[in-house]
C-alpha cells in the first residue's frame, strides 16, 4: 500500500465542512455507481470521516480530518494505484477545493 496526503485550505466552520462532505459523498455514490464499488463512509467521534471504496478491484481507504483552516485527506492506495498518485492528488484538490470555497454549496 502507498500512503498519500492532500491538504485543502478552507475558511468554513466545521459543521459546514461536514455538511458539504456528506452532500459530496452522497453525490459521489450516485455519480459513480457502476464505475466503482460501494462507497462506505463513517464519521468517528473525533470528527474524522473514514471512507472506503474499490476502484477497478483495488481497495482505497481514506481518512478525512477537518482542521480549522484546512481539510486533511490521508489515503492508502494499492502500490499499482501509486503510479497515478499525481492524478489522484490533483483530482482530490480540484473537487474538494471547489466544494470548500466560501459561499453557498
Secondary structure by P-SEA (a helix, b strand, c coil): cbbbbbbbbbcccaaaaaaaaaaaaaaaaaacccccccbbbbbcccbbbbbbbbcccbbbbbbbbbcccbbbbbbbbccccccaaaaaaaaaaaaaaaaaccccc
